[in-house]
């Protein structure tokens, strides 16, 4: 089976397609609030999924890292309005320090290509 790498660089690819699955790298964005960053990240994920030939209705799993659980509800308001109704993926959300202090949230997903 072939492996297709999307937006690949020396260190990492933004997405990898194999066996009718697309795996995204953790996506981050700059912004003044966790809601703004979450919206930008979800837009990035939409674009990566489209390039791989799928969309958010085919999500299998998501992992979300946030720097402060006090912002969980604010992030979820954006997530809940984005996720495809009736197609919510398995999901984990944990508090974690991220690569740079300006990042408040990071999201990684796996989706099927159907």
Biopython code that builds the backbone (N, CA, C, O; Angstrom):
import numpy as np
from Bio.PDB.StructureBuilder import StructureBuilder

atoms = [
    (1, "UNK", "N", (0.835, -1.184, 0.000)),
    (1, "UNK", "CA", (0.000, 0.000, 0.000)),
    (1, "UNK", "C", (0.880, 1.248, 0.000)),
    (1, "UNK", "O", (1.902, 1.312, 0.683)),
    (2, "UNK", "N", (0.464, 2.212, -0.766)),
    (2, "UNK", "CA", (1.218, 3.456, -0.882)),
    (2, "UNK", "C", (1.002, 4.340, 0.339)),
    (2, "UNK", "O", (-0.028, 4.271, 1.009)),
    (3, "UNK", "N", (1.992, 5.162, 0.604)),
    (3, "UNK", "CA", (1.904, 6.193, 1.638)),
    (3, "UNK", "C", (2.024, 7.531, 0.934)),
    (3, "UNK", "O", (2.973, 7.757, 0.183)),
    (4, "UNK", "N", (1.064, 8.424, 1.173)),
    (4, "UNK", "CA", (1.087, 9.763, 0.595)),
    (4, "UNK", "C", (1.294, 10.769, 1.719)),
    (4, "UNK", "O", (0.579, 10.748, 2.721)),
    (5, "UNK", "N", (2.270, 11.645, 1.549)),
    (5, "UNK", "CA", (2.567, 12.670, 2.551)),
    (5, "UNK", "C", (2.103, 14.025, 2.021)),
    (5, "UNK", "O", (2.392, 14.385, 0.880)),
    (6, "UNK", "N", (1.392, 14.761, 2.847)),
    (6, "UNK", "CA", (0.841, 16.057, 2.460)),
    (6, "UNK", "C", (1.582, 17.151, 3.215)),
    (6, "UNK", "O", (1.743, 17.086, 4.434)),
    (7, "UNK", "N", (2.030, 18.160, 2.467)),
    (7, "UNK", "CA", (2.773, 19.288, 3.051)),
    (7, "UNK", "C", (3.926, 18.759, 3.905)),
    (7, "UNK", "O", (4.029, 19.027, 5.102)),
    (8, "UNK", "N", (4.775, 18.008, 3.239)),
    (8, "UNK", "CA", (5.880, 17.333, 3.911)),
    (8, "UNK", "C", (7.122, 18.216, 3.937)),
    (8, "UNK", "O", (7.428, 18.908, 2.967)),
    (9, "UNK", "N", (7.828, 18.179, 5.057)),
    (9, "UNK", "CA", (9.087, 18.901, 5.207)),
    (9, "UNK", "C", (10.142, 17.963, 5.748)),
    (9, "UNK", "O", (9.923, 16.754, 5.825)),
    (10, "UNK", "N", (11.283, 18.507, 6.121)),
    (10, "UNK", "CA", (12.371, 17.691, 6.647)),
    (10, "UNK", "C", (12.019, 17.050, 7.986)),
    (10, "UNK", "O", (12.454, 15.934, 8.268)),
    (11, "UNK", "N", (11.246, 17.734, 8.804)),
    (11, "UNK", "CA", (10.934, 17.246, 10.144)),
    (11, "UNK", "C", (9.643, 16.444, 10.204)),
    (11, "UNK", "O", (9.554, 15.456, 10.933)),
    (12, "UNK", "N", (8.644, 16.867, 9.442)),
    (12, "UNK", "CA", (7.329, 16.237, 9.570)),
    (12, "UNK", "C", (6.457, 16.549, 8.368)),
    (12, "UNK", "O", (6.751, 17.445, 7.576)),
    (13, "UNK", "N", (5.383, 15.792, 8.251)),
    (13, "UNK", "CA", (4.341, 16.054, 7.259)),
    (13, "UNK", "C", (3.117, 16.558, 8.011)),
    (13, "UNK", "O", (2.880, 16.160, 9.152)),
    (14, "UNK", "N", (2.349, 17.419, 7.387)),
    (14, "UNK", "CA", (1.130, 17.914, 8.027)),
    (14, "UNK", "C", (0.033, 16.857, 8.034)),
    (14, "UNK", "O", (-0.863, 16.883, 8.877)),
    (15, "UNK", "N", (0.112, 15.926, 7.084)),
    (15, "UNK", "CA", (-0.817, 14.791, 7.055)),
    (15, "UNK", "C", (-0.158, 13.649, 6.301)),
    (15, "UNK", "O", (0.677, 13.859, 5.422)),
    (16, "UNK", "N", (-0.556, 12.431, 6.667)),
    (16, "UNK", "CA", (-0.072, 11.233, 5.992)),
    (16, "UNK", "C", (-1.288, 10.352, 5.705)),
    (16, "UNK", "O", (-2.126, 10.125, 6.578)),
    (17, "UNK", "N", (-1.368, 9.863, 4.470)),
    (17, "UNK", "CA", (-2.466, 8.996, 4.051)),
    (17, "UNK", "C", (-1.929, 7.588, 3.846)),
    (17, "UNK", "O", (-0.924, 7.385, 3.165)),
    (18, "UNK", "N", (-2.619, 6.609, 4.452)),
    (18, "UNK", "CA", (-2.250, 5.196, 4.290)),
    (18, "UNK", "C", (-3.476, 4.337, 4.591)),
    (18, "UNK", "O", (-4.206, 4.603, 5.546)),
    (19, "UNK", "N", (-3.697, 3.317, 3.782)),
    (19, "UNK", "CA", (-4.816, 2.384, 3.989)),
    (19, "UNK", "C", (-6.162, 3.097, 4.189)),
    (19, "UNK", "O", (-6.916, 2.750, 5.097)),
    (20, "UNK", "N", (-6.457, 4.069, 3.364)),
    (20, "UNK", "CA", (-7.721, 4.814, 3.420)),
    (20, "UNK", "C", (-7.942, 5.559, 4.735)),
    (20, "UNK", "O", (-9.078, 5.817, 5.132)),
    (21, "UNK", "N", (-6.845, 5.900, 5.401)),
    (21, "UNK", "CA", (-6.901, 6.738, 6.601)),
    (21, "UNK", "C", (-5.975, 7.925, 6.404)),
    (21, "UNK", "O", (-4.920, 7.806, 5.781)),
    (22, "UNK", "N", (-6.376, 9.064, 6.937)),
    (22, "UNK", "CA", (-5.499, 10.241, 6.950)),
    (22, "UNK", "C", (-5.229, 10.599, 8.405)),
    (22, "UNK", "O", (-6.140, 10.710, 9.225)),
    (23, "UNK", "N", (-3.958, 10.773, 8.689)),
    (23, "UNK", "CA", (-3.489, 11.135, 10.030)),
    (23, "UNK", "C", (-2.912, 12.546, 9.938)),
    (23, "UNK", "O", (-1.963, 12.774, 9.188)),
    (24, "UNK", "N", (-3.463, 13.482, 10.680)),
    (24, "UNK", "CA", (-2.886, 14.824, 10.646)),
    (24, "UNK", "C", (-1.861, 14.966, 11.766)),
    (24, "UNK", "O", (-1.934, 14.293, 12.794)),
    (25, "UNK", "N", (-0.919, 15.850, 11.539)),
    (25, "UNK", "CA", (-0.021, 16.267, 12.609)),
    (25, "UNK", "C", (-0.824, 17.146, 13.561)),
    (25, "UNK", "O", (-1.904, 17.620, 13.207)),
    (26, "UNK", "N", (-0.317, 17.360, 14.734)),
    (26, "UNK", "CA", (-0.951, 18.311, 15.642)),
    (26, "UNK", "C", (-0.926, 19.689, 15.008)),
    (26, "UNK", "O", (0.129, 20.171, 14.596)),
    (27, "UNK", "N", (-2.081, 20.320, 14.930)),
    (27, "UNK", "CA", (-2.205, 21.634, 14.308)),
    (27, "UNK", "C", (-2.308, 22.708, 15.385)),
    (27, "UNK", "O", (-3.022, 22.544, 16.375)),
    (28, "UNK", "N", (-1.590, 23.801, 15.182)),
    (28, "UNK", "CA", (-1.632, 24.945, 16.090)),
    (28, "UNK", "C", (-1.901, 26.204, 15.289)),
    (28, "UNK", "O", (-1.774, 26.209, 14.065)),
    (29, "UNK", "N", (-2.272, 27.266, 15.978)),
    (29, "UNK", "CA", (-2.515, 28.557, 15.326)),
    (29, "UNK", "C", (-2.237, 29.661, 16.336)),
    (29, "UNK", "O", (-2.284, 29.447, 17.547)),
    (30, "UNK", "N", (-1.951, 30.827, 15.819)),
    (30, "UNK", "CA", (-1.798, 31.994, 16.681)),
    (30, "UNK", "C", (-3.144, 32.681, 16.801)),
    (30, "UNK", "O", (-3.985, 32.575, 15.909)),
    (31, "UNK", "N", (-3.345, 33.381, 17.897)),
    (31, "UNK", "CA", (-4.587, 34.103, 18.106)),
    (31, "UNK", "C", (-4.658, 34.565, 19.538)),
    (31, "UNK", "O", (-3.903, 34.099, 20.392)),
    (32, "UNK", "N", (-5.569, 35.485, 19.800)),
    (32, "UNK", "CA", (-5.676, 36.094, 21.127)),
    (32, "UNK", "C", (-6.415, 35.236, 22.141)),
    (32, "UNK", "O", (-6.283, 35.456, 23.345)),
    (33, "UNK", "N", (-7.188, 34.264, 21.677)),
    (33, "UNK", "CA", (-7.977, 33.453, 22.611)),
    (33, "UNK", "C", (-7.955, 32.000, 22.148)),
    (33, "UNK", "O", (-7.611, 31.700, 21.005)),
    (34, "UNK", "N", (-8.328, 31.113, 23.055)),
    (34, "UNK", "CA", (-8.390, 29.698, 22.689)),
    (34, "UNK", "C", (-9.496, 29.466, 21.655)),
    (34, "UNK", "O", (-9.370, 28.580, 20.810)),
    (35, "UNK", "N", (-10.570, 30.245, 21.712)),
    (35, "UNK", "CA", (-11.641, 30.119, 20.716)),
    (35, "UNK", "C", (-11.128, 30.490, 19.329)),
    (35, "UNK", "O", (-11.404, 29.787, 18.357)),
    (36, "UNK", "N", (-10.389, 31.580, 19.232)),
    (36, "UNK", "CA", (-9.849, 32.011, 17.943)),
    (36, "UNK", "C", (-8.851, 30.982, 17.409)),
    (36, "UNK", "O", (-8.885, 30.638, 16.228)),
    (37, "UNK", "N", (-7.969, 30.496, 18.271)),
    (37, "UNK", "CA", (-7.000, 29.490, 17.839)),
    (37, "UNK", "C", (-7.699, 28.200, 17.413)),
    (37, "UNK", "O", (-7.331, 27.601, 16.402)),
    (38, "UNK", "N", (-8.699, 27.773, 18.171)),
    (38, "UNK", "CA", (-9.430, 26.548, 17.831)),
    (38, "UNK", "C", (-10.097, 26.680, 16.463)),
    (38, "UNK", "O", (-10.022, 25.758, 15.650)),
    (39, "UNK", "N", (-10.741, 27.802, 16.204)),
    (39, "UNK", "CA", (-11.399, 28.016, 14.911)),
    (39, "UNK", "C", (-10.388, 27.960, 13.771)),
    (39, "UNK", "O", (-10.659, 27.350, 12.737)),
    (40, "UNK", "N", (-9.230, 28.587, 13.947)),
    (40, "UNK", "CA", (-8.203, 28.566, 12.909)),
    (40, "UNK", "C", (-7.672, 27.147, 12.687)),
    (40, "UNK", "O", (-7.471, 26.723, 11.549)),
    (41, "UNK", "N", (-7.448, 26.425, 13.774)),
    (41, "UNK", "CA", (-6.948, 25.049, 13.671)),
    (41, "UNK", "C", (-7.960, 24.173, 12.932)),
    (41, "UNK", "O", (-7.576, 23.394, 12.059)),
    (42, "UNK", "N", (-9.223, 24.288, 13.263)),
    (42, "UNK", "CA", (-10.248, 23.468, 12.611)),
    (42, "UNK", "C", (-10.346, 23.787, 11.126)),
    (42, "UNK", "O", (-10.639, 22.905, 10.319)),
    (43, "UNK", "N", (-10.106, 25.030, 10.765)),
    (43, "UNK", "CA", (-10.059, 25.408, 9.352)),
    (43, "UNK", "C", (-8.863, 24.746, 8.660)),
    (43, "UNK", "O", (-8.976, 24.286, 7.524)),
    (44, "UNK", "N", (-7.730, 24.700, 9.341)),
    (44, "UNK", "CA", (-6.549, 24.021, 8.801)),
    (44, "UNK", "C", (-6.838, 22.526, 8.612)),
    (44, "UNK", "O", (-6.466, 21.933, 7.600)),
    (45, "UNK", "N", (-7.500, 21.938, 9.596)),
    (45, "UNK", "CA", (-7.838, 20.515, 9.507)),
    (45, "UNK", "C", (-8.793, 20.271, 8.346)),
    (45, "UNK", "O", (-8.629, 19.299, 7.610)),
    (46, "UNK", "N", (-9.788, 21.138, 8.169)),
    (46, "UNK", "CA", (-10.696, 21.008, 7.019)),
    (46, "UNK", "C", (-9.909, 20.980, 5.717)),
    (46, "UNK", "O", (-10.184, 20.156, 4.845)),
    (47, "UNK", "N", (-8.935, 21.872, 5.577)),
    (47, "UNK", "CA", (-8.144, 21.949, 4.345)),
    (47, "UNK", "C", (-7.292, 20.690, 4.140)),
    (47, "UNK", "O", (-7.201, 20.177, 3.025)),
    (48, "UNK", "N", (-6.674, 20.196, 5.210)),
    (48, "UNK", "CA", (-5.870, 18.977, 5.102)),
    (48, "UNK", "C", (-6.732, 17.777, 4.738)),
    (48, "UNK", "O", (-6.353, 16.963, 3.897)),
    (49, "UNK", "N", (-7.893, 17.671, 5.375)),
    (49, "UNK", "CA", (-8.794, 16.556, 5.066)),
    (49, "UNK", "C", (-9.258, 16.623, 3.619)),
    (49, "UNK", "O", (-9.324, 15.598, 2.940)),
    (50, "UNK", "N", (-9.580, 17.819, 3.144)),
    (50, "UNK", "CA", (-10.010, 17.984, 1.747)),
    (50, "UNK", "C", (-8.893, 17.576, 0.790)),
    (50, "UNK", "O", (-9.139, 16.907, -0.214)),
    (51, "UNK", "N", (-7.673, 17.981, 1.105)),
    (51, "UNK", "CA", (-6.550, 17.617, 0.236)),
    (51, "UNK", "C", (-6.339, 16.103, 0.209)),
    (51, "UNK", "O", (-5.884, 15.556, -0.795)),
    (52, "UNK", "N", (-6.668, 15.432, 1.306)),
    (52, "UNK", "CA", (-6.533, 13.979, 1.389)),
    (52, "UNK", "C", (-7.730, 13.253, 0.769)),
    (52, "UNK", "O", (-7.683, 12.038, 0.580)),
    (53, "UNK", "N", (-8.795, 13.985, 0.451)),
    (53, "UNK", "CA", (-9.961, 13.377, -0.183)),
    (53, "UNK", "C", (-11.054, 12.959, 0.781)),
    (53, "UNK", "O", (-11.806, 12.024, 0.504)),
    (54, "UNK", "N", (-11.149, 13.644, 1.913)),
    (54, "UNK", "CA", (-12.186, 13.325, 2.883)),
    (54, "UNK", "C", (-12.648, 14.610, 3.570)),
    (54, "UNK", "O", (-12.292, 15.708, 3.143)),
    (55, "UNK", "N", (-13.436, 14.471, 4.629)),
    (55, "UNK", "CA", (-13.890, 15.639, 5.378)),
    (55, "UNK", "C", (-14.197, 15.250, 6.827)),
    (55, "UNK", "O", (-14.063, 14.089, 7.213)),
    (56, "UNK", "N", (-14.602, 16.222, 7.602)),
    (56, "UNK", "CA", (-14.808, 16.015, 9.038)),
    (56, "UNK", "C", (-15.931, 15.028, 9.353)),
    (56, "UNK", "O", (-15.991, 14.529, 10.476)),
    (57, "UNK", "N", (-16.808, 14.731, 8.419)),
    (57, "UNK", "CA", (-17.868, 13.739, 8.681)),
    (57, "UNK", "C", (-17.292, 12.333, 8.790)),
    (57, "UNK", "O", (-17.984, 11.412, 9.226)),
    (58, "UNK", "N", (-16.040, 12.160, 8.401)),
    (58, "UNK", "CA", (-15.385, 10.858, 8.444)),
    (58, "UNK", "C", (-14.315, 10.765, 9.535)),
    (58, "UNK", "O", (-13.452, 9.889, 9.489)),
    (59, "UNK", "N", (-14.375, 11.664, 10.510)),
    (59, "UNK", "CA", (-13.405, 11.612, 11.604)),
    (59, "UNK", "C", (-13.559, 10.321, 12.398)),
    (59, "UNK", "O", (-14.674, 9.872, 12.662)),
    (60, "UNK", "N", (-12.445, 9.740, 12.770)),
    (60, "UNK", "CA", (-12.418, 8.545, 13.608)),
    (60, "UNK", "C", (-12.010, 8.911, 15.026)),
    (60, "UNK", "O", (-12.629, 8.475, 15.997)),
    (61, "UNK", "N", (-10.958, 9.718, 15.132)),
    (61, "UNK", "CA", (-10.490, 10.113, 16.461)),
    (61, "UNK", "C", (-9.895, 11.506, 16.425)),
    (61, "UNK", "O", (-9.501, 12.014, 15.375)),
    (62, "UNK", "N", (-9.842, 12.109, 17.603)),
    (62, "UNK", "CA", (-9.225, 13.434, 17.765)),
    (62, "UNK", "C", (-8.529, 13.466, 19.111)),
    (62, "UNK", "O", (-9.023, 12.927, 20.101)),
    (63, "UNK", "N", (-7.375, 14.106, 19.127)),
    (63, "UNK", "CA", (-6.671, 14.368, 20.379)),
    (63, "UNK", "C", (-6.475, 15.870, 20.467)),
    (63, "UNK", "O", (-5.988, 16.507, 19.533)),
    (64, "UNK", "N", (-6.861, 16.423, 21.605)),
    (64, "UNK", "CA", (-6.778, 17.865, 21.826)),
    (64, "UNK", "C", (-5.931, 18.105, 23.066)),
    (64, "UNK", "O", (-6.158, 17.513, 24.121)),
    (65, "UNK", "N", (-4.959, 18.980, 22.915)),
    (65, "UNK", "CA", (-4.145, 19.414, 24.043)),
    (65, "UNK", "C", (-4.440, 20.886, 24.283)),
    (65, "UNK", "O", (-4.389, 21.688, 23.351)),
    (66, "UNK", "N", (-4.749, 21.248, 25.520)),
    (66, "UNK", "CA", (-4.942, 22.657, 25.862)),
    (66, "UNK", "C", (-4.039, 22.994, 27.045)),
    (66, "UNK", "O", (-3.729, 22.135, 27.871)),
    (67, "UNK", "N", (-3.627, 24.244, 27.111)),
    (67, "UNK", "CA", (-2.672, 24.635, 28.147)),
    (67, "UNK", "C", (-3.331, 24.927, 29.482)),
    (67, "UNK", "O", (-2.657, 24.998, 30.509)),
    (68, "UNK", "N", (-4.661, 25.100, 29.473)),
    (68, "UNK", "CA", (-5.351, 25.453, 30.713)),
    (68, "UNK", "C", (-6.773, 24.888, 30.674)),
    (68, "UNK", "O", (-7.597, 25.323, 29.869)),
    (69, "UNK", "N", (-7.053, 23.927, 31.541)),
    (69, "UNK", "CA", (-8.384, 23.308, 31.561)),
    (69, "UNK", "C", (-9.492, 24.306, 31.908)),
    (69, "UNK", "O", (-10.667, 24.021, 31.676)),
    (70, "UNK", "N", (-9.141, 25.457, 32.453)),
    (70, "UNK", "CA", (-10.149, 26.490, 32.694)),
    (70, "UNK", "C", (-10.728, 27.013, 31.381)),
    (70, "UNK", "O", (-11.776, 27.658, 31.387)),
    (71, "UNK", "N", (-10.060, 26.745, 30.254)),
    (71, "UNK", "CA", (-10.523, 27.197, 28.945)),
    (71, "UNK", "C", (-11.199, 26.078, 28.146)),
    (71, "UNK", "O", (-11.501, 26.241, 26.964)),
    (72, "UNK", "N", (-11.428, 24.950, 28.804)),
    (72, "UNK", "CA", (-12.045, 23.780, 28.179)),
    (72, "UNK", "C", (-13.399, 24.127, 27.559)),
    (72, "UNK", "O", (-13.657, 23.770, 26.409)),
    (73, "UNK", "N", (-14.264, 24.817, 28.300)),
    (73, "UNK", "CA", (-15.605, 25.139, 27.795)),
    (73, "UNK", "C", (-15.547, 26.059, 26.581)),
    (73, "UNK", "O", (-16.318, 25.890, 25.636)),
    (74, "UNK", "N", (-14.636, 27.033, 26.602)),
    (74, "UNK", "CA", (-14.508, 27.968, 25.479)),
    (74, "UNK", "C", (-14.051, 27.226, 24.212)),
    (74, "UNK", "O", (-14.567, 27.474, 23.123)),
    (75, "UNK", "N", (-13.087, 26.321, 24.365)),
    (75, "UNK", "CA", (-12.630, 25.519, 23.227)),
    (75, "UNK", "C", (-13.772, 24.648, 22.720)),
    (75, "UNK", "O", (-13.987, 24.542, 21.512)),
    (76, "UNK", "N", (-14.510, 24.021, 23.646)),
    (76, "UNK", "CA", (-15.599, 23.126, 23.259)),
    (76, "UNK", "C", (-16.722, 23.845, 22.521)),
    (76, "UNK", "O", (-17.369, 23.242, 21.664)),
    (77, "UNK", "N", (-16.971, 25.108, 22.828)),
    (77, "UNK", "CA", (-18.015, 25.850, 22.096)),
    (77, "UNK", "C", (-17.683, 25.895, 20.607)),
    (77, "UNK", "O", (-18.568, 25.738, 19.766)),
    (78, "UNK", "N", (-16.409, 26.110, 20.283)),
    (78, "UNK", "CA", (-15.993, 26.153, 18.881)),
    (78, "UNK", "C", (-16.014, 24.740, 18.293)),
    (78, "UNK", "O", (-16.521, 24.527, 17.191)),
    (79, "UNK", "N", (-15.464, 23.785, 19.030)),
    (79, "UNK", "CA", (-15.440, 22.392, 18.573)),
    (79, "UNK", "C", (-16.855, 21.892, 18.278)),
    (79, "UNK", "O", (-17.111, 21.320, 17.218)),
    (80, "UNK", "N", (-17.774, 22.114, 19.232)),
    (80, "UNK", "CA", (-19.141, 21.604, 19.094)),
    (80, "UNK", "C", (-19.857, 22.182, 17.880)),
    (80, "UNK", "O", (-20.675, 21.499, 17.265)),
    (81, "UNK", "N", (-19.562, 23.427, 17.529)),
    (81, "UNK", "CA", (-20.208, 24.027, 16.359)),
    (81, "UNK", "C", (-19.569, 23.540, 15.055)),
    (81, "UNK", "O", (-20.162, 23.678, 13.986)),
    (82, "UNK", "N", (-18.375, 22.977, 15.141)),
    (82, "UNK", "CA", (-17.652, 22.499, 13.954)),
    (82, "UNK", "C", (-17.891, 21.025, 13.665)),
    (82, "UNK", "O", (-18.076, 20.646, 12.508)),
    (83, "UNK", "N", (-17.889, 20.198, 14.686)),
    (83, "UNK", "CA", (-17.946, 18.751, 14.477)),
    (83, "UNK", "C", (-19.228, 18.378, 13.736)),
    (83, "UNK", "O", (-20.293, 18.941, 13.987)),
    (84, "UNK", "N", (-19.105, 17.423, 12.822)),
    (84, "UNK", "CA", (-20.231, 16.989, 12.004)),
    (84, "UNK", "C", (-21.272, 16.292, 12.880)),
    (84, "UNK", "O", (-20.968, 15.290, 13.528)),
    (85, "UNK", "N", (-22.481, 16.811, 12.900)),
    (85, "UNK", "CA", (-23.552, 16.258, 13.747)),
    (85, "UNK", "C", (-23.791, 14.788, 13.423)),
    (85, "UNK", "O", (-23.936, 14.407, 12.261)),
    (86, "UNK", "N", (-23.830, 13.981, 14.461)),
    (86, "UNK", "CA", (-24.033, 12.552, 14.295)),
    (86, "UNK", "C", (-22.775, 11.783, 13.939)),
    (86, "UNK", "O", (-22.813, 10.560, 13.805)),
    (87, "UNK", "N", (-21.645, 12.494, 13.781)),
    (87, "UNK", "CA", (-20.388, 11.850, 13.379)),
    (87, "UNK", "C", (-19.236, 12.212, 14.307)),
    (87, "UNK", "O", (-18.090, 12.298, 13.867)),
    (88, "UNK", "N", (-19.527, 12.423, 15.577)),
    (88, "UNK", "CA", (-18.468, 12.807, 16.521)),
    (88, "UNK", "C", (-17.436, 11.686, 16.635)),
    (88, "UNK", "O", (-17.796, 10.515, 16.750)),
    (89, "UNK", "N", (-16.157, 12.049, 16.604)),
    (89, "UNK", "CA", (-15.112, 11.034, 16.716)),
    (89, "UNK", "C", (-14.877, 10.635, 18.169)),
    (89, "UNK", "O", (-15.349, 11.307, 19.087)),
    (90, "UNK", "N", (-14.144, 9.535, 18.376)),
    (90, "UNK", "CA", (-13.590, 9.264, 19.701)),
    (90, "UNK", "C", (-12.629, 10.419, 19.974)),
    (90, "UNK", "O", (-11.924, 10.871, 19.072)),
    (91, "UNK", "N", (-12.602, 10.899, 21.228)),
    (91, "UNK", "CA", (-11.824, 12.110, 21.487)),
    (91, "UNK", "C", (-11.185, 12.065, 22.858)),
    (91, "UNK", "O", (-11.766, 11.559, 23.818)),
    (92, "UNK", "N", (-9.982, 12.601, 22.932)),
    (92, "UNK", "CA", (-9.312, 12.819, 24.211)),
    (92, "UNK", "C", (-8.915, 14.289, 24.265)),
    (92, "UNK", "O", (-8.545, 14.882, 23.252)),
    (93, "UNK", "N", (-8.997, 14.865, 25.454)),
    (93, "UNK", "CA", (-8.564, 16.249, 25.654)),
    (93, "UNK", "C", (-7.791, 16.296, 26.964)),
    (93, "UNK", "O", (-8.307, 15.920, 28.017)),
    (94, "UNK", "N", (-6.566, 16.756, 26.889)),
    (94, "UNK", "CA", (-5.711, 16.798, 28.072)),
    (94, "UNK", "C", (-5.054, 18.167, 28.214)),
    (94, "UNK", "O", (-4.860, 18.887, 27.234)),
    (95, "UNK", "N", (-4.720, 18.505, 29.440)),
    (95, "UNK", "CA", (-3.963, 19.730, 29.703)),
    (95, "UNK", "C", (-2.488, 19.430, 29.521)),
    (95, "UNK", "O", (-1.987, 18.420, 30.016)),
    (96, "UNK", "N", (-1.789, 20.315, 28.806)),
    (96, "UNK", "CA", (-0.391, 20.070, 28.504)),
    (96, "UNK", "C", (0.320, 21.380, 28.174)),
    (96, "UNK", "O", (-0.293, 22.323, 27.675)),
    (97, "UNK", "N", (1.589, 21.423, 28.453)),
    (97, "UNK", "CA", (2.429, 22.515, 27.968)),
    (97, "UNK", "C", (2.645, 22.260, 26.482)),
    (97, "UNK", "O", (2.901, 21.122, 26.086)),
    (98, "UNK", "N", (2.548, 23.304, 25.645)),
    (98, "UNK", "CA", (2.735, 23.149, 24.205)),
    (98, "UNK", "C", (4.093, 23.713, 23.784)),
    (98, "UNK", "O", (4.825, 24.254, 24.613)),
    (99, "UNK", "N", (4.427, 23.590, 22.511)),
    (99, "UNK", "CA", (5.756, 23.918, 22.008)),
    (99, "UNK", "C", (6.168, 25.368, 22.260)),
    (99, "UNK", "O", (7.342, 25.648, 22.502)),
    (100, "UNK", "N", (5.212, 26.281, 22.204)),
    (100, "UNK", "CA", (5.496, 27.703, 22.432)),
    (100, "UNK", "C", (4.398, 28.275, 23.316)),
    (100, "UNK", "O", (3.241, 27.871, 23.189)),
    (101, "UNK", "N", (4.726, 29.196, 24.199)),
    (101, "UNK", "CA", (3.722, 29.764, 25.108)),
    (101, "UNK", "C", (2.536, 30.437, 24.400)),
    (101, "UNK", "O", (1.450, 30.528, 24.972)),
    (102, "UNK", "N", (2.734, 30.906, 23.165)),
    (102, "UNK", "CA", (1.640, 31.569, 22.444)),
    (102, "UNK", "C", (0.560, 30.588, 21.997)),
    (102, "UNK", "O", (-0.553, 31.007, 21.681)),
    (103, "UNK", "N", (0.867, 29.286, 21.962)),
    (103, "UNK", "CA", (-0.113, 28.286, 21.559)),
    (103, "UNK", "C", (-0.932, 27.872, 22.765)),
    (103, "UNK", "O", (-0.381, 27.470, 23.790)),
    (104, "UNK", "N", (-2.254, 27.969, 22.643)),
    (104, "UNK", "CA", (-3.177, 27.622, 23.722)),
    (104, "UNK", "C", (-3.841, 26.266, 23.505)),
    (104, "UNK", "O", (-4.353, 25.661, 24.447)),
    (105, "UNK", "N", (-3.831, 25.795, 22.265)),
    (105, "UNK", "CA", (-4.502, 24.543, 21.915)),
    (105, "UNK", "C", (-3.799, 23.914, 20.721)),
    (105, "UNK", "O", (-3.280, 24.613, 19.850)),
    (106, "UNK", "N", (-3.790, 22.591, 20.691)),
    (106, "UNK", "CA", (-3.262, 21.829, 19.560)),
    (106, "UNK", "C", (-4.216, 20.666, 19.320)),
    (106, "UNK", "O", (-4.667, 20.017, 20.264)),
    (107, "UNK", "N", (-4.521, 20.407, 18.046)),
    (107, "UNK", "CA", (-5.483, 19.357, 17.707)),
    (107, "UNK", "C", (-4.917, 18.467, 16.608)),
    (107, "UNK", "O", (-4.363, 18.946, 15.618)),
    (108, "UNK", "N", (-5.071, 17.159, 16.807)),
    (108, "UNK", "CA", (-4.651, 16.137, 15.837)),
    (108, "UNK", "C", (-5.847, 15.229, 15.586)),
    (108, "UNK", "O", (-6.567, 14.882, 16.522)),
    (109, "UNK", "N", (-6.068, 14.839, 14.327)),
    (109, "UNK", "CA", (-7.192, 13.962, 14.014)),
    (109, "UNK", "C", (-6.766, 12.823, 13.105)),
    (109, "UNK", "O", (-5.742, 12.884, 12.424)),
    (110, "UNK", "N", (-7.588, 11.784, 13.120)),
    (110, "UNK", "CA", (-7.497, 10.674, 12.165)),
    (110, "UNK", "C", (-8.876, 10.583, 11.509)),
    (110, "UNK", "O", (-9.901, 10.630, 12.188)),
    (111, "UNK", "N", (-8.887, 10.450, 10.165)),
    (111, "UNK", "CA", (-10.157, 10.351, 9.448)),
    (111, "UNK", "C", (-10.059, 9.267, 8.378)),
    (111, "UNK", "O", (-8.987, 8.976, 7.847)),
    (112, "UNK", "N", (-11.205, 8.691, 8.088)),
    (112, "UNK", "CA", (-11.288, 7.698, 7.014)),
    (112, "UNK", "C", (-11.475, 8.399, 5.682)),
    (112, "UNK", "O", (-12.045, 9.488, 5.608)),
    (113, "UNK", "N", (-10.993, 7.766, 4.648)),
    (113, "UNK", "CA", (-11.246, 8.224, 3.273)),
    (113, "UNK", "C", (-12.211, 7.201, 2.691)),
    (113, "UNK", "O", (-11.840, 6.057, 2.427)),
    (114, "UNK", "N", (-13.456, 7.631, 2.496)),
    (114, "UNK", "CA", (-14.492, 6.700, 2.034)),
    (114, "UNK", "C", (-15.025, 7.096, 0.670)),
    (114, "UNK", "O", (-15.902, 6.422, 0.130)),
]
sb = StructureBuilder()
sb.init_structure("model")
sb.init_model(0)
sb.init_chain("A")
sb.init_seg("    ")
for serial, (resi, resn, name, xyz) in enumerate(atoms, 1):
    if name == "N":
        sb.init_residue(resn, " ", resi, " ")
    sb.init_atom(name, np.array(xyz, "f"), 0.0, 1.0, " ", f" {name:<3s}", serial, name[0])
structure = sb.get_structure()
